[in-house]
Amino acid sequence: MLILMTPAVSRAATAELLIGDQEFTNAAAMTLAEVHSFLQEHASPLATMFLPDSDGQLKLPTEIIWFAAQEARISPKVLLATLQKEQRAITNPTPSQRQLDFAMGYGCPDGNGCSDRFRGFGKQVRGAALQFRGYLDDLAVKGETIARWAVGRTKVTGDGVEVAPQNAATAALYSYTPWRGGTNGARRIGGNLSFVRIWKQWFGRGAWPDGTVLETPDGIRWLLQNAKRRRLMTPAVAALRSANVAVVLVQQEELEAYPEGISIRFPDYTVVEDPGGTRWLLIGDTRRKIASREVFRKLGFHPEEVESVSIEELGTYLEGPAIVKSAQDPRGTLIEEIGTKKRYLVMDGQRRLILDPFIQHVAVGDDQPVKRTAKELKKLKLGDPLRLPEGAIVTASKALPKAFVISHGLRRPFSSPRALELLGYQWSDVRHVTNAALELHALGDPITDDALTESIAPSPTPVARALPEPPRPRYLSGLSVF
C-alpha cells in the first residue's frame, strides 16, 4: 500500500543549500583540455563551433568558457551546468542562433526579453561568470546581492517558495535565477533545481537511479537503465513501465544530461523474431525463447502478431528460461497453500514465495489464487522469493523513517528527506512493504545530495578581494594546452 510520510524538514530544505561555496568557486576544477573533452564526450556542437568571444573574435567555446571561469574565479562546471539549464546549449544538436546568442540567459530578466547589449556567446558566458563573482563579492562586503538575496534571510522565489539560502553560492544562484523550479501544481518550472540535477548527473554520482521513469513537458516518458535514457515509445508501453514506480516530472535539459539509449517499443507478451528466425516472448526486461513453432502455435499466437527485432535491440533484454511446453502460462500461476495461506508464483515447475501484496500485484495483477495442499506444492522445486520491482520507492516498519529506491536489485536508502525531494519524488510515492520483502534486497549505496561535498553547515562567505589579472590566453591551436 501507499503511505503518506511527513519528513521533519524545513519548508524548502531542498532549495536552501544548492551547492557548496568551494565547489562553486573552484576555478581549477577543470583544465582547458578537460572542458574540451567534456564537450566532445557529450557530442556537443560546441566542441566544433567557432563563436564570438566578448570582443567579437571567433574562438572555440571551450576557450570562452574556461577563460571566463578563470577571470571570475568561478568553476567551469558552474558555467557548463548553467549553459544546459538555460538553453540546453550543451546537448542540443542543432541550437538556434538565438539560443547561442543568449546561451546563459544573461541580460534576459523575467518577462522583459533579452537585451541586445549582451547578445553573443562570449558576452553571455563572460558576463554571467562576472555576474556570479559580483554577487559573491557583494555578499562578502554588503551582506546581500543587488537582488536582495542574503545568506540566512528568507525571500520568496518567482514560483512562490520561501527560501533562506544557507550559503553564498545558493544566494548567488537565486540572484541569477530567482526560481526554485520543479513541479508547482500542474506546472513544471525550470530553475535552480534543474541546475542541481544537471550538476549531480554530470559532476556527482548521478541524479536519478536506474529504474526511474522520467516524463518531460511534452508528455514523453523515458526509463533510465544503465545510466541511459530509453524512450517508452507508445502509450501502452509507457503505462506498463510506469505502473509500479514513481514518475518524476523533469525539464528537457535535465533529461538530456543522460545519453540516449535504445528505445523500448514492445509491450509485455509481444512475440518477436530475430534475424536468425528465432522467436522470443518478451516479458518486462526478459526474453524467453519459444522452443518450437508448435509451442508458438499452441500458445495461441498468430504469425501476423510477430514483430521483427534487431540483435542489438534484443540484447537489451535478459535471457530467461525457454518456453518448452505449450500448456504453461508464461506469466505463471498464483497458488495459495491451504492452511498456511502462503502464496507462490508457480512457473516452469518452480514455486517462488510472495512476501508482499505489492509484489503479487506486480507479478499477476488481480488474478485470484488457485488453492493447493502443502503435499502438492512440495512436488515443485522451491525457488528464490519474488523481489520488489526496479524503480519502486519503498519503506518497511523496521526501516522507518528511511525510504529506499530499488535499483539493480539493491535497496538504496535516501540519505535524507532532502535527497528524496531534490530528485522530484513525492512522499506519497513511498510504498509500505513487509520487512521480509524489503530485506530480500541487499543494502546499496545511499542516494545522497552529492552536489554538496562540503558540510551541510553553511560554509563561510568568501572574502572580497581584488580580481587577479586574467591568465594569458593559450588557445587550442597550440597543442601544448593538452
C-alpha angles and dihedrals in degrees: 000000000000119000129193110231121193111205120210097239136125121270093266106016091144091056106040100072109035103160137350121266092234093053091046094053101036100117089174093059090105133021122225089258092049091054089052092047090049091056091047093049090053091049088238118174086221087074092071106025127099112216134175118271121215090283094049095255115138111246138157110271087236090067094044092052097044098045091046089053092050093048093050096036090236125135114262085224089065090055093047093050091047092051088055095044095050105040109355082248094157101050104025104107093202109030116186121239090252091053089054094042092054099025096146097038086240114160090015106114116191112278095000104084125233127302117240087216088076098039115133135064096257094047089049097051097040093041093051093046092051090044090056090049090049091054091051093048091048090052090051095048106027102022093236141053126245086261089058096248114143138173110269096005120115119235131168117244125223089262093053103260122138109230130179105190112226096204142019096259091057092048089050093050092051091047088056097040112018094196128098092202130196123099122337108181106302093342125096112206129192114221143109095333087060089054092052094046091050089048092051093050096046104032106016131050095290130285111240120028122238112277094045119128114217125196122201125207091265089063095249115139127213132192118217112223126162090354091301131109115238117194117232096223105200135034089245093054092044093050093048096048092045098046098096104026137066115266111218118207111222141170121254091247090056093050093049091059083082121070114243118253133190112307122243110234106157125084120215118289094028115146113220132184122214124215089267093059097252114140123218135187112223119214117170107309093339132093119202120197115233102225098215145355088254091057089047092053095046091050086066100249124140124218091238089063093061116107125205117241133186123234089244093054093043089053091066088071124076114237113246131185116306120253104240102158121065094205096062124098106236089215093054129234127276110233128186119202112231111241101011093049089215111156128218138182107229117204133151093358093306131109121211121193118239111215101180138033090233091058090049092052092050091050103043108002113216096343115143117232126253110227120232135170124251088247092057092047093051088066087068123078113251111235132185117296117263113264136219117274124261113266096023117141108218148160136183135208095260091048099050131161089023122089126202139200119217109229127161088352093301128112105233113194123219104239092217141355086259091060091055096044094044090064093052098254117145123225087230087065091067112105121206110226133173120279089240092055093049093047091058085078120071117232113266135191114302123254100241138178091252092167079087116062090163129079116288087237111097109273119229118279108251116255114244115243137164116282112255121234109278114253117268107263118256109183130208092253085077109077091207092082090069 
